[in-house]
């Protein structure tokens, strides 16, 4: 009887452990943007380490390097849509671009489902400019926006979703992880 209870307890413990979900990310690097494979890989490694706390495993192949005309090297909604239409790749996608023409000029932007209504070509994408600060943290932050399909920020000290990204702010709450996993799965971004 005792052995059976122990077996049941172990089964319960295993069942409540965080499930491991894969986040297969396509990387597009714009040739001449200032991004290098080394810097991209360092950012991807750091972002993977941050997302691990939610049981999410970031998976990616080598970046697809695209040579594009100068007017497509910087982020703007029209340029991003044109680039996405000209070079269709699997989603979700990280685009490593030269600069941004957006106002206000964000170093990194996330486009989920909720903010892609008039620009469906770029749903489930993250865009980062070559000069982005803390690229690993910024990438994890933007991917969390995409997975949660939410532009919400947190005031909590040390939280990844603070408005201003910082290498000191990398934590996600249990509620944020739950939302990220549930919405990411529902939108087919995690498997
Ligand atoms: Zn944000």
Backbone and ligand atoms as CSV (ligand in chain L), in Angstrom:
chain,resi,resn,atom,element,x,y,z
A,1,UNK,N,N,0.845,-1.208,0.000
A,1,UNK,CA,C,0.000,0.000,0.000
A,1,UNK,C,C,0.874,1.250,0.000
A,2,UNK,N,N,1.906,1.163,0.865
A,2,UNK,CA,C,2.825,2.311,0.970
A,2,UNK,C,C,3.517,2.578,-0.372
A,3,UNK,N,N,3.962,1.484,-1.025
A,3,UNK,CA,C,4.653,1.618,-2.320
A,3,UNK,C,C,3.725,2.247,-3.353
A,4,UNK,N,N,2.484,1.869,-3.312
A,4,UNK,CA,C,1.503,2.388,-4.273
A,4,UNK,C,C,1.319,3.895,-4.072
A,5,UNK,N,N,1.196,4.311,-2.777
A,5,UNK,CA,C,1.017,5.749,-2.503
A,5,UNK,C,C,2.201,6.538,-3.021
A,6,UNK,N,N,3.387,5.975,-2.795
A,6,UNK,CA,C,4.598,6.670,-3.231
A,6,UNK,C,C,4.596,6.797,-4.757
A,7,UNK,N,N,4.213,5.717,-5.426
A,7,UNK,CA,C,4.171,5.728,-6.891
A,7,UNK,C,C,3.174,6.790,-7.366
A,8,UNK,N,N,2.057,6.875,-6.682
A,8,UNK,CA,C,1.036,7.852,-7.074
A,8,UNK,C,C,1.551,9.270,-6.863
A,9,UNK,N,N,2.239,9.453,-5.722
A,9,UNK,CA,C,2.798,10.777,-5.433
A,9,UNK,C,C,3.794,11.184,-6.511
A,10,UNK,N,N,4.642,10.242,-6.903
A,10,UNK,CA,C,5.650,10.540,-7.927
A,10,UNK,C,C,4.979,10.884,-9.245
A,11,UNK,N,N,3.899,10.153,-9.546
A,11,UNK,CA,C,3.169,10.410,-10.795
A,11,UNK,C,C,2.582,11.817,-10.766
A,12,UNK,N,N,2.058,12.210,-9.592
A,12,UNK,CA,C,1.476,13.551,-9.456
A,12,UNK,C,C,2.551,14.611,-9.621
A,13,UNK,N,N,3.707,14.363,-9.002
A,13,UNK,CA,C,4.797,15.334,-9.087
A,13,UNK,C,C,5.202,15.519,-10.544
A,14,UNK,N,N,5.257,14.405,-11.277
A,14,UNK,CA,C,5.661,14.488,-12.680
A,14,UNK,C,C,4.612,15.250,-13.482
A,15,UNK,N,N,3.352,15.038,-13.142
A,15,UNK,CA,C,2.268,15.655,-13.903
A,15,UNK,C,C,2.241,17.172,-13.708
A,16,UNK,N,N,2.670,17.645,-12.526
A,16,UNK,CA,C,2.605,19.086,-12.275
A,16,UNK,C,C,3.892,19.800,-12.699
A,17,UNK,N,N,4.923,19.039,-13.082
A,17,UNK,CA,C,6.157,19.684,-13.555
A,17,UNK,C,C,5.824,20.451,-14.833
A,18,UNK,N,N,6.582,21.536,-15.059
A,18,UNK,CA,C,6.267,22.386,-16.197
A,18,UNK,C,C,6.481,21.636,-17.524
A,19,UNK,N,N,5.507,21.665,-18.403
A,19,UNK,CA,C,5.698,20.995,-19.694
A,19,UNK,C,C,6.718,21.768,-20.523
A,20,UNK,N,N,7.470,21.071,-21.330
A,20,UNK,CA,C,8.452,21.732,-22.168
A,20,UNK,C,C,7.855,21.910,-23.559
A,21,UNK,N,N,7.792,23.140,-23.989
A,21,UNK,CA,C,7.199,23.451,-25.284
A,21,UNK,C,C,8.251,24.083,-26.176
A,22,UNK,N,N,8.218,23.713,-27.445
A,22,UNK,CA,C,9.189,24.260,-28.383
A,22,UNK,C,C,8.637,25.518,-29.040
A,23,UNK,N,N,9.500,26.518,-29.131
A,23,UNK,CA,C,9.175,27.745,-29.860
A,23,UNK,C,C,10.108,27.781,-31.068
A,24,UNK,N,N,9.642,27.274,-32.222
A,24,UNK,CA,C,10.514,27.271,-33.405
A,24,UNK,C,C,10.500,28.656,-34.062
A,25,UNK,N,N,11.660,29.311,-34.012
A,25,UNK,CA,C,11.756,30.693,-34.480
A,25,UNK,C,C,12.584,30.756,-35.765
A,26,UNK,N,N,12.046,31.432,-36.782
A,26,UNK,CA,C,12.799,31.657,-38.022
A,26,UNK,C,C,13.552,32.977,-37.863
A,27,UNK,N,N,14.809,32.992,-38.286
A,27,UNK,CA,C,15.607,34.217,-38.162
A,27,UNK,C,C,15.928,34.747,-39.563
A,28,UNK,N,N,15.602,36.000,-39.799
A,28,UNK,CA,C,15.959,36.658,-41.061
A,28,UNK,C,C,16.908,37.796,-40.715
A,29,UNK,N,N,18.103,37.740,-41.290
A,29,UNK,CA,C,19.099,38.787,-41.024
A,29,UNK,C,C,19.319,39.568,-42.319
A,30,UNK,N,N,19.171,40.874,-42.227
A,30,UNK,CA,C,19.356,41.715,-43.406
A,30,UNK,C,C,20.849,41.969,-43.616
A,31,UNK,N,N,21.308,41.596,-44.793
A,31,UNK,CA,C,22.718,41.753,-45.136
A,31,UNK,C,C,23.090,43.239,-45.111
A,32,UNK,N,N,24.178,43.567,-44.436
A,32,UNK,CA,C,24.635,44.958,-44.380
A,32,UNK,C,C,23.918,45.796,-43.337
A,33,UNK,N,N,23.105,45.140,-42.481
A,33,UNK,CA,C,22.317,45.869,-41.477
A,33,UNK,C,C,23.150,46.234,-40.258
A,34,UNK,N,N,24.327,45.598,-40.129
A,34,UNK,CA,C,25.122,45.796,-38.916
A,34,UNK,C,C,25.026,44.592,-37.997
A,35,UNK,N,N,24.070,43.708,-38.242
A,35,UNK,CA,C,23.953,42.478,-37.447
A,35,UNK,C,C,24.988,41.468,-37.913
A,36,UNK,N,N,25.532,40.724,-36.958
A,36,UNK,CA,C,26.435,39.620,-37.301
A,36,UNK,C,C,25.825,38.351,-36.712
A,37,UNK,N,N,26.239,37.217,-37.235
A,37,UNK,CA,C,25.773,35.933,-36.699
A,37,UNK,C,C,26.114,35.803,-35.221
A,38,UNK,N,N,27.315,36.292,-34.860
A,38,UNK,CA,C,27.774,36.170,-33.468
A,38,UNK,C,C,26.845,36.937,-32.537
A,39,UNK,N,N,26.510,38.167,-32.914
A,39,UNK,CA,C,25.663,38.991,-32.055
A,39,UNK,C,C,24.255,38.413,-32.016
A,40,UNK,N,N,23.777,37.919,-33.162
A,40,UNK,CA,C,22.450,37.315,-33.225
A,40,UNK,C,C,22.407,36.068,-32.339
A,41,UNK,N,N,23.432,35.228,-32.444
A,41,UNK,CA,C,23.448,33.998,-31.651
A,41,UNK,C,C,23.538,34.281,-30.160
A,42,UNK,N,N,24.309,35.306,-29.780
A,42,UNK,CA,C,24.413,35.667,-28.364
A,42,UNK,C,C,23.041,36.111,-27.842
A,43,UNK,N,N,22.328,36.903,-28.636
A,43,UNK,CA,C,20.988,37.365,-28.233
A,43,UNK,C,C,20.023,36.184,-28.129
A,44,UNK,N,N,20.101,35.274,-29.089
A,44,UNK,CA,C,19.210,34.105,-29.087
A,44,UNK,C,C,19.477,33.215,-27.875
A,45,UNK,N,N,20.755,33.038,-27.545
A,45,UNK,CA,C,21.113,32.218,-26.370
A,45,UNK,C,C,20.560,32.843,-25.096
A,46,UNK,N,N,20.721,34.160,-24.964
A,46,UNK,CA,C,20.261,34.827,-23.742
A,46,UNK,C,C,18.736,34.787,-23.657
A,47,UNK,N,N,18.071,35.038,-24.780
A,47,UNK,CA,C,16.601,35.001,-24.788
A,47,UNK,C,C,16.104,33.597,-24.442
A,48,UNK,N,N,16.795,32.580,-24.967
A,48,UNK,CA,C,16.403,31.192,-24.680
A,48,UNK,C,C,16.493,30.925,-23.182
A,49,UNK,N,N,17.563,31.415,-22.554
A,49,UNK,CA,C,17.753,31.229,-21.115
A,49,UNK,C,C,16.643,31.893,-20.314
A,50,UNK,N,N,16.145,33.025,-20.784
A,50,UNK,CA,C,15.080,33.757,-20.078
A,50,UNK,C,C,13.735,33.046,-20.251
A,51,UNK,N,N,13.446,32.590,-21.461
A,51,UNK,CA,C,12.138,31.961,-21.725
A,51,UNK,C,C,12.020,30.570,-21.104
A,52,UNK,N,N,13.166,29.986,-20.775
A,52,UNK,CA,C,13.196,28.664,-20.150
A,52,UNK,C,C,12.387,28.622,-18.856
A,53,UNK,N,N,12.327,29.788,-18.149
A,53,UNK,CA,C,11.596,29.816,-16.871
A,53,UNK,C,C,10.114,29.506,-17.052
A,54,UNK,N,N,9.592,29.641,-18.275
A,54,UNK,CA,C,8.192,29.288,-18.552
A,54,UNK,C,C,8.082,27.905,-19.194
A,55,UNK,N,N,9.189,27.163,-19.251
A,55,UNK,CA,C,9.165,25.845,-19.871
A,55,UNK,C,C,9.167,25.910,-21.388
A,56,UNK,N,N,9.594,27.054,-21.927
A,56,UNK,CA,C,9.620,27.237,-23.380
A,56,UNK,C,C,11.058,27.077,-23.878
A,57,UNK,N,N,11.232,26.227,-24.881
A,57,UNK,CA,C,12.554,25.993,-25.465
A,57,UNK,C,C,12.625,26.673,-26.826
A,58,UNK,N,N,13.433,27.721,-26.893
A,58,UNK,CA,C,13.598,28.464,-28.149
A,58,UNK,C,C,14.460,27.634,-29.105
A,59,UNK,N,N,13.917,27.364,-30.295
A,59,UNK,CA,C,14.650,26.567,-31.289
A,59,UNK,C,C,14.776,27.372,-32.570
A,60,UNK,N,N,15.958,27.340,-33.156
A,60,UNK,CA,C,16.132,28.094,-34.403
A,60,UNK,C,C,17.247,27.487,-35.231
A,61,UNK,N,N,17.157,27.679,-36.535
A,61,UNK,CA,C,18.232,27.268,-37.442
A,61,UNK,C,C,19.097,28.500,-37.693
A,62,UNK,N,N,20.096,28.355,-38.557
A,62,UNK,CA,C,20.943,29.489,-38.924
A,62,UNK,C,C,20.093,30.585,-39.545
A,63,UNK,N,N,20.480,31.839,-39.368
A,63,UNK,CA,C,19.681,32.909,-39.968
A,63,UNK,C,C,19.672,32.828,-41.493
A,64,UNK,N,N,18.539,33.207,-42.059
A,64,UNK,CA,C,18.429,33.359,-43.499
A,64,UNK,C,C,18.913,34.782,-43.774
A,65,UNK,N,N,19.997,34.919,-44.541
A,65,UNK,CA,C,20.552,36.252,-44.799
A,65,UNK,C,C,19.974,36.773,-46.110
A,66,UNK,N,N,19.330,37.935,-46.038
A,66,UNK,CA,C,18.688,38.514,-47.222
A,66,UNK,C,C,19.383,39.795,-47.644
A,67,UNK,N,N,19.644,39.874,-48.942
A,67,UNK,CA,C,20.186,41.104,-49.527
A,67,UNK,C,C,18.974,41.844,-50.094
A,68,UNK,N,N,18.689,43.016,-49.562
A,68,UNK,CA,C,17.499,43.750,-50.017
A,68,UNK,C,C,17.880,45.193,-50.345
A,69,UNK,N,N,17.041,45.868,-51.152
A,69,UNK,CA,C,17.325,47.278,-51.437
A,69,UNK,C,C,17.331,48.103,-50.144
A,70,UNK,N,N,18.053,49.209,-50.160
A,70,UNK,CA,C,18.235,50.020,-48.958
A,70,UNK,C,C,16.915,50.425,-48.295
A,71,UNK,N,N,15.879,50.690,-49.080
A,71,UNK,CA,C,14.614,51.148,-48.472
A,71,UNK,C,C,13.882,50.031,-47.729
A,72,UNK,N,N,14.361,48.779,-47.866
A,72,UNK,CA,C,13.749,47.684,-47.099
A,72,UNK,C,C,14.627,47.248,-45.922
A,73,UNK,N,N,15.733,47.958,-45.711
A,73,UNK,CA,C,16.654,47.538,-44.642
A,73,UNK,C,C,16.249,48.050,-43.263
A,74,UNK,N,N,15.381,49.065,-43.227
A,74,UNK,CA,C,14.926,49.638,-41.951
A,74,UNK,C,C,13.471,49.268,-41.720
A,75,UNK,N,N,13.090,49.148,-40.423
A,75,UNK,CA,C,11.700,48.815,-40.119
A,75,UNK,C,C,10.779,50.019,-40.308
A,76,UNK,N,N,9.709,49.779,-41.035
A,76,UNK,CA,C,8.532,50.651,-41.044
A,76,UNK,C,C,7.447,49.680,-41.440
A,77,UNK,N,N,6.201,49.973,-41.139
A,77,UNK,CA,C,5.156,49.010,-41.492
A,77,UNK,C,C,5.130,48.729,-43.001
A,78,UNK,N,N,5.170,49.757,-43.870
A,78,UNK,CA,C,5.145,49.430,-45.308
A,78,UNK,C,C,6.355,48.605,-45.761
A,79,UNK,N,N,7.558,48.954,-45.269
A,79,UNK,CA,C,8.764,48.207,-45.664
A,79,UNK,C,C,8.687,46.771,-45.146
A,80,UNK,N,N,8.220,46.605,-43.914
A,80,UNK,CA,C,8.123,45.269,-43.319
A,80,UNK,C,C,7.131,44.401,-44.092
A,81,UNK,N,N,6.014,44.992,-44.483
A,81,UNK,CA,C,5.012,44.234,-45.249
A,81,UNK,C,C,5.581,43.816,-46.596
A,82,UNK,N,N,6.300,44.732,-47.235
A,82,UNK,CA,C,6.871,44.425,-48.543
A,82,UNK,C,C,7.917,43.316,-48.430
A,83,UNK,N,N,8.747,43.424,-47.414
A,83,UNK,CA,C,9.787,42.408,-47.187
A,83,UNK,C,C,9.140,41.046,-46.921
A,84,UNK,N,N,8.109,41.035,-46.091
A,84,UNK,CA,C,7.432,39.777,-45.743
A,84,UNK,C,C,6.756,39.155,-46.966
A,85,UNK,N,N,6.179,39.993,-47.815
A,85,UNK,CA,C,5.516,39.473,-49.027
A,85,UNK,C,C,6.542,38.931,-50.025
A,86,UNK,N,N,7.675,39.646,-50.157
A,86,UNK,CA,C,8.697,39.258,-51.136
A,86,UNK,C,C,9.441,37.988,-50.721
A,87,UNK,N,N,9.570,37.767,-49.392
A,87,UNK,CA,C,10.328,36.615,-48.897
A,87,UNK,C,C,9.521,35.885,-47.836
A,88,UNK,N,N,8.518,35.106,-48.243
A,88,UNK,CA,C,7.685,34.434,-47.233
A,88,UNK,C,C,8.479,33.359,-46.480
A,89,UNK,N,N,8.444,33.427,-45.170
A,89,UNK,CA,C,9.116,32.426,-44.324
A,89,UNK,C,C,8.161,32.009,-43.210
A,90,UNK,N,N,8.484,30.897,-42.553
A,90,UNK,CA,C,7.635,30.372,-41.479
A,90,UNK,C,C,7.580,31.356,-40.314
A,91,UNK,N,N,6.455,31.379,-39.634
A,91,UNK,CA,C,6.270,32.205,-38.439
A,91,UNK,C,C,6.333,31.311,-37.197
A,92,UNK,N,N,6.695,31.866,-36.038
A,92,UNK,CA,C,7.109,33.243,-35.789
A,92,UNK,C,C,8.506,33.520,-36.352
A,93,UNK,N,N,8.764,34.797,-36.590
A,93,UNK,CA,C,10.020,35.198,-37.221
A,93,UNK,C,C,10.654,36.382,-36.498
A,94,UNK,N,N,11.967,36.311,-36.375
A,94,UNK,CA,C,12.753,37.447,-35.887
A,94,UNK,C,C,13.447,38.070,-37.085
A,95,UNK,N,N,13.216,39.353,-37.307
A,95,UNK,CA,C,13.893,40.095,-38.366
A,95,UNK,C,C,14.950,40.988,-37.732
A,96,UNK,N,N,16.177,40.830,-38.191
A,96,UNK,CA,C,17.286,41.646,-37.699
A,96,UNK,C,C,17.573,42.694,-38.766
A,97,UNK,N,N,17.150,43.923,-38.478
A,97,UNK,CA,C,17.178,44.994,-39.476
A,97,UNK,C,C,18.188,46.082,-39.087
A,98,UNK,N,N,18.370,47.040,-39.983
A,98,UNK,CA,C,19.375,48.088,-39.773
A,98,UNK,C,C,18.898,49.126,-38.759
A,99,UNK,N,N,17.750,49.702,-39.010
A,99,UNK,CA,C,17.272,50.810,-38.176
A,99,UNK,C,C,15.745,50.827,-38.255
A,100,UNK,N,N,15.140,51.854,-37.663
A,100,UNK,CA,C,13.687,51.959,-37.727
A,100,UNK,C,C,13.286,53.332,-38.219
A,101,UNK,N,N,12.189,53.370,-38.944
A,101,UNK,CA,C,11.634,54.652,-39.386
A,101,UNK,C,C,10.338,54.940,-38.639
A,102,UNK,N,N,10.045,54.119,-37.616
A,102,UNK,CA,C,8.816,54.311,-36.842
A,102,UNK,C,C,8.940,55.508,-35.909
A,103,UNK,N,N,7.827,56.136,-35.634
A,103,UNK,CA,C,7.754,57.213,-34.633
A,103,UNK,C,C,6.672,56.842,-33.639
A,104,UNK,N,N,6.984,56.700,-32.362
A,104,UNK,CA,C,8.324,56.779,-31.773
A,104,UNK,C,C,9.216,55.641,-32.281
A,105,UNK,N,N,10.533,55.878,-32.238
A,105,UNK,CA,C,11.485,54.913,-32.781
A,105,UNK,C,C,11.851,53.875,-31.726
A,106,UNK,N,N,11.240,52.712,-31.791
A,106,UNK,CA,C,11.573,51.631,-30.857
A,106,UNK,C,C,12.742,50.831,-31.416
A,107,UNK,N,N,13.624,50.409,-30.499
A,107,UNK,CA,C,14.775,49.596,-30.925
A,107,UNK,C,C,14.329,48.188,-31.290
A,108,UNK,N,N,13.204,47.777,-30.711
A,108,UNK,CA,C,12.653,46.452,-31.000
A,108,UNK,C,C,11.137,46.559,-30.978
A,109,UNK,N,N,10.491,45.833,-31.867
A,109,UNK,CA,C,9.023,45.874,-31.950
A,109,UNK,C,C,8.490,44.468,-32.101
A,110,UNK,N,N,7.316,44.259,-31.545
A,110,UNK,CA,C,6.646,42.967,-31.671
A,110,UNK,C,C,5.302,43.178,-32.336
A,111,UNK,N,N,4.972,42.316,-33.276
A,111,UNK,CA,C,3.664,42.361,-33.906
A,111,UNK,C,C,2.978,41.023,-33.672
A,112,UNK,N,N,1.946,41.076,-32.843
A,112,UNK,CA,C,1.195,39.863,-32.519
A,112,UNK,C,C,-0.006,39.743,-33.441
A,113,UNK,N,N,-1.073,39.128,-32.936
A,113,UNK,CA,C,-2.294,39.046,-33.734
A,113,UNK,C,C,-3.127,40.312,-33.520
A,114,UNK,N,N,-3.141,40.758,-32.234
A,114,UNK,CA,C,-3.985,41.877,-31.840
A,114,UNK,C,C,-3.611,43.185,-32.514
A,115,UNK,N,N,-2.320,43.379,-32.835
A,115,UNK,CA,C,-1.910,44.657,-33.444
A,115,UNK,C,C,-1.485,44.474,-34.903
A,116,UNK,N,N,-2.016,43.436,-35.557
A,116,UNK,CA,C,-1.633,43.196,-36.956
A,116,UNK,C,C,-2.834,43.241,-37.895
A,117,UNK,N,N,-3.981,43.709,-37.401
A,117,UNK,CA,C,-5.216,43.698,-38.180
A,117,UNK,C,C,-5.079,44.232,-39.598
A,118,UNK,N,N,-4.398,45.392,-39.731
A,118,UNK,CA,C,-4.283,45.996,-41.065
A,118,UNK,C,C,-2.990,45.570,-41.755
A,119,UNK,N,N,-2.224,44.717,-41.122
A,119,UNK,CA,C,-0.934,44.278,-41.694
A,119,UNK,C,C,-0.705,42.793,-41.385
A,120,UNK,N,N,-1.603,41.939,-41.913
A,120,UNK,CA,C,-1.550,40.514,-41.566
A,120,UNK,C,C,-0.258,39.823,-41.989
A,121,UNK,N,N,0.440,40.374,-42.985
A,121,UNK,CA,C,1.690,39.731,-43.453
A,121,UNK,C,C,2.737,39.673,-42.353
A,122,UNK,N,N,2.661,40.605,-41.392
A,122,UNK,CA,C,3.722,40.652,-40.382
A,122,UNK,C,C,3.235,40.252,-38.994
A,123,UNK,N,N,2.134,39.490,-38.935
A,123,UNK,CA,C,1.695,38.947,-37.635
A,123,UNK,C,C,2.749,37.950,-37.153
A,124,UNK,N,N,2.921,37.875,-35.837
A,124,UNK,CA,C,3.847,36.925,-35.203
A,124,UNK,C,C,5.306,37.176,-35.606
A,125,UNK,N,N,5.689,38.450,-35.594
A,125,UNK,CA,C,7.080,38.786,-35.912
A,125,UNK,C,C,7.658,39.745,-34.868
A,126,UNK,N,N,8.984,39.681,-34.753
A,126,UNK,CA,C,9.743,40.610,-33.912
A,126,UNK,C,C,10.787,41.267,-34.810
A,127,UNK,N,N,10.979,42.558,-34.620
A,127,UNK,CA,C,11.945,43.322,-35.423
A,127,UNK,C,C,12.922,43.986,-34.473
A,128,UNK,N,N,14.207,43.787,-34.700
A,128,UNK,CA,C,15.209,44.419,-33.831
A,128,UNK,C,C,16.234,45.150,-34.700
A,129,UNK,N,N,16.543,46.377,-34.301
A,129,UNK,CA,C,17.523,47.160,-35.048
A,129,UNK,C,C,18.936,46.823,-34.534
A,130,UNK,N,N,19.926,47.077,-35.387
A,130,UNK,CA,C,21.302,46.687,-35.056
A,130,UNK,C,C,21.792,47.358,-33.774
A,131,UNK,N,N,21.289,48.560,-33.486
A,131,UNK,CA,C,21.765,49.283,-32.315
A,131,UNK,C,C,20.997,48.986,-31.027
A,132,UNK,N,N,20.175,47.952,-31.017
A,132,UNK,CA,C,19.348,47.644,-29.832
A,132,UNK,C,C,20.233,47.389,-28.606
A,133,UNK,N,N,19.806,47.951,-27.450
A,133,UNK,CA,C,20.533,47.686,-26.204
A,133,UNK,C,C,20.041,46.375,-25.604
A,134,UNK,N,N,20.879,45.675,-24.887
A,134,UNK,CA,C,20.522,44.401,-24.258
A,134,UNK,C,C,19.724,43.515,-25.220
A,135,UNK,N,N,20.319,43.134,-26.360
A,135,UNK,CA,C,19.554,42.426,-27.387
A,135,UNK,C,C,18.876,41.135,-26.906
A,136,UNK,N,N,19.528,40.408,-26.004
A,136,UNK,CA,C,18.938,39.153,-25.520
A,136,UNK,C,C,17.674,39.400,-24.721
A,137,UNK,N,N,17.733,40.392,-23.829
A,137,UNK,CA,C,16.577,40.729,-22.995
A,137,UNK,C,C,15.472,41.325,-23.871
A,138,UNK,N,N,15.879,42.197,-24.803
A,138,UNK,CA,C,14.901,42.818,-25.703
A,138,UNK,C,C,14.186,41.743,-26.522
A,139,UNK,N,N,14.935,40.759,-26.992
A,139,UNK,CA,C,14.326,39.686,-27.790
A,139,UNK,C,C,13.340,38.876,-26.952
A,140,UNK,N,N,13.748,38.515,-25.731
A,140,UNK,CA,C,12.841,37.745,-24.857
A,140,UNK,C,C,11.575,38.562,-24.577
A,141,UNK,N,N,11.730,39.858,-24.326
A,141,UNK,CA,C,10.606,40.762,-24.050
A,141,UNK,C,C,9.639,40.787,-25.247
A,142,UNK,N,N,10.186,40.975,-26.436
A,142,UNK,CA,C,9.320,41.069,-27.631
A,142,UNK,C,C,8.671,39.717,-27.944
A,143,UNK,N,N,9.416,38.629,-27.762
A,143,UNK,CA,C,8.821,37.307,-28.004
A,143,UNK,C,C,7.691,37.052,-27.004
A,144,UNK,N,N,7.858,37.530,-25.774
A,144,UNK,CA,C,6.793,37.373,-24.774
A,144,UNK,C,C,5.545,38.146,-25.224
A,145,UNK,N,N,5.739,39.357,-25.789
A,145,UNK,CA,C,4.589,40.111,-26.325
A,145,UNK,C,C,3.875,39.290,-27.407
A,146,UNK,N,N,4.663,38.705,-28.322
A,146,UNK,CA,C,4.077,37.927,-29.425
A,146,UNK,C,C,3.340,36.702,-28.871
A,147,UNK,N,N,3.992,35.975,-27.965
A,147,UNK,CA,C,3.385,34.738,-27.435
A,147,UNK,C,C,2.121,35.044,-26.637
A,148,UNK,N,N,2.147,36.129,-25.870
A,148,UNK,CA,C,0.972,36.500,-25.069
A,148,UNK,C,C,-0.060,37.231,-25.920
A,149,UNK,N,N,0.350,37.631,-27.128
A,149,UNK,CA,C,-0.481,38.454,-28.005
A,149,UNK,C,C,-1.040,39.645,-27.227
A,150,UNK,N,N,-0.106,40.329,-26.549
A,150,UNK,CA,C,-0.498,41.436,-25.686
A,150,UNK,C,C,0.614,42.459,-25.616
A,151,UNK,N,N,0.240,43.719,-25.606
A,151,UNK,CA,C,1.215,44.800,-25.488
A,151,UNK,C,C,1.380,45.265,-24.053
A,152,UNK,N,N,0.815,44.501,-23.113
A,152,UNK,CA,C,0.846,44.902,-21.694
A,152,UNK,C,C,2.257,44.918,-21.122
A,153,UNK,N,N,2.490,45.896,-20.237
A,153,UNK,CA,C,3.747,45.958,-19.504
A,153,UNK,C,C,3.496,45.773,-18.018
A,154,UNK,N,N,4.579,45.545,-17.274
A,154,UNK,CA,C,4.496,45.308,-15.828
A,154,UNK,C,C,5.313,46.359,-15.092
A,155,UNK,N,N,4.857,46.752,-13.907
A,155,UNK,CA,C,5.607,47.705,-13.067
A,155,UNK,C,C,6.501,46.984,-12.068
A,156,UNK,N,N,6.345,45.672,-12.002
A,156,UNK,CA,C,7.039,44.871,-11.002
A,156,UNK,C,C,8.558,44.964,-11.195
A,157,UNK,N,N,9.290,45.169,-10.070
A,157,UNK,CA,C,10.753,45.250,-10.139
A,157,UNK,C,C,11.301,43.932,-10.672
A,158,UNK,N,N,12.244,44.014,-11.597
A,158,UNK,CA,C,12.905,42.813,-12.097
A,158,UNK,C,C,12.098,42.040,-13.126
A,159,UNK,N,N,10.910,42.553,-13.493
A,159,UNK,CA,C,10.069,41.820,-14.454
A,159,UNK,C,C,10.514,42.083,-15.891
A,160,UNK,N,N,10.524,41.015,-16.679
A,160,UNK,CA,C,10.921,41.108,-18.094
A,160,UNK,C,C,10.038,42.081,-18.858
A,161,UNK,N,N,8.776,42.212,-18.436
A,161,UNK,CA,C,7.829,43.013,-19.203
A,161,UNK,C,C,7.721,44.451,-18.716
A,162,UNK,N,N,8.766,44.914,-18.009
A,162,UNK,CA,C,8.811,46.344,-17.696
A,162,UNK,C,C,8.933,47.112,-19.012
A,163,UNK,N,N,8.410,48.327,-18.993
A,163,UNK,CA,C,8.415,49.184,-20.177
A,163,UNK,C,C,9.830,49.335,-20.745
A,164,UNK,N,N,10.778,49.651,-19.826
A,164,UNK,CA,C,12.180,49.829,-20.201
A,164,UNK,C,C,12.890,48.498,-19.981
A,165,UNK,N,N,13.447,47.907,-21.038
A,165,UNK,CA,C,14.146,46.642,-20.823
A,165,UNK,C,C,15.510,46.909,-20.185
A,166,UNK,N,N,15.951,45.962,-19.369
A,166,UNK,CA,C,17.229,46.072,-18.682
A,166,UNK,C,C,17.730,44.659,-18.421
A,167,UNK,N,N,19.073,44.511,-18.365
A,167,UNK,CA,C,19.616,43.172,-18.119
A,167,UNK,C,C,19.267,42.690,-16.720
A,168,UNK,N,N,18.767,43.622,-15.866
A,168,UNK,CA,C,18.398,43.226,-14.501
A,168,UNK,C,C,16.936,42.778,-14.435
A,169,UNK,N,N,16.190,42.983,-15.501
A,169,UNK,CA,C,14.759,42.662,-15.491
A,169,UNK,C,C,14.494,41.509,-16.447
A,170,UNK,N,N,14.477,40.308,-15.872
A,170,UNK,CA,C,14.340,39.114,-16.728
A,170,UNK,C,C,13.300,38.130,-16.204
A,171,UNK,N,N,12.624,38.469,-15.092
A,171,UNK,CA,C,11.684,37.504,-14.504
A,171,UNK,C,C,10.298,37.615,-15.117
A,172,UNK,N,N,9.630,36.485,-15.196
A,172,UNK,CA,C,8.224,36.447,-15.600
A,172,UNK,C,C,7.462,35.800,-14.449
A,173,UNK,N,N,6.276,36.333,-14.145
A,173,UNK,CA,C,5.475,35.761,-13.053
A,173,UNK,C,C,4.816,34.478,-13.536
A,174,UNK,N,N,4.290,33.699,-12.590
A,174,UNK,CA,C,3.592,32.457,-12.953
A,174,UNK,C,C,2.403,32.780,-13.853
A,175,UNK,N,N,1.717,33.888,-13.567
A,175,UNK,CA,C,0.555,34.270,-14.385
A,175,UNK,C,C,0.985,34.643,-15.804
A,176,UNK,N,N,2.116,35.346,-15.908
A,176,UNK,CA,C,2.619,35.711,-17.246
A,176,UNK,C,C,3.025,34.460,-18.026
A,177,UNK,N,N,3.708,33.524,-17.346
A,177,UNK,CA,C,4.097,32.274,-18.015
A,177,UNK,C,C,2.860,31.518,-18.483
A,178,UNK,N,N,1.836,31.466,-17.635
A,178,UNK,CA,C,0.619,30.718,-17.983
A,178,UNK,C,C,-0.039,31.335,-19.212
A,179,UNK,N,N,-0.082,32.661,-19.236
A,179,UNK,CA,C,-0.702,33.342,-20.368
A,179,UNK,C,C,0.115,33.135,-21.654
A,180,UNK,N,N,1.433,33.237,-21.497
A,180,UNK,CA,C,2.350,33.065,-22.634
A,180,UNK,C,C,2.193,31.667,-23.242
A,181,UNK,N,N,2.136,30.659,-22.364
A,181,UNK,CA,C,2.024,29.265,-22.829
A,181,UNK,C,C,0.641,29.007,-23.437
A,182,UNK,N,N,-0.401,29.443,-22.738
A,182,UNK,CA,C,-1.767,29.176,-23.226
A,182,UNK,C,C,-2.043,29.879,-24.557
A,183,UNK,N,N,-1.706,31.162,-24.629
A,183,UNK,CA,C,-1.983,31.911,-25.869
A,183,UNK,C,C,-1.056,31.451,-26.983
A,184,UNK,N,N,0.210,31.204,-26.653
A,184,UNK,CA,C,1.172,30.731,-27.653
A,184,UNK,C,C,0.733,29.417,-28.266
A,185,UNK,N,N,0.217,28.510,-27.405
A,185,UNK,CA,C,-0.274,27.208,-27.920
A,185,UNK,C,C,-1.513,27.408,-28.779
A,186,UNK,N,N,-2.446,28.233,-28.279
A,186,UNK,CA,C,-3.707,28.460,-28.992
A,186,UNK,C,C,-3.446,29.071,-30.362
A,187,UNK,N,N,-2.401,29.909,-30.474
A,187,UNK,CA,C,-2.097,30.554,-31.760
A,187,UNK,C,C,-1.131,29.729,-32.611
A,188,UNK,N,N,-0.815,28.514,-32.149
A,188,UNK,CA,C,0.031,27.613,-32.944
A,188,UNK,C,C,1.495,28.013,-32.987
A,189,UNK,N,N,1.936,28.836,-32.010
A,189,UNK,CA,C,3.326,29.288,-32.016
A,189,UNK,C,C,4.215,28.386,-31.165
A,190,UNK,N,N,3.611,27.616,-30.272
A,190,UNK,CA,C,4.347,26.681,-29.408
A,190,UNK,C,C,3.838,25.281,-29.691
A,191,UNK,N,N,4.741,24.317,-29.659
A,191,UNK,CA,C,4.284,22.932,-29.817
A,191,UNK,C,C,5.162,21.966,-29.024
L,1,ZN,ZN,ZN,7.108,45.939,-24.539
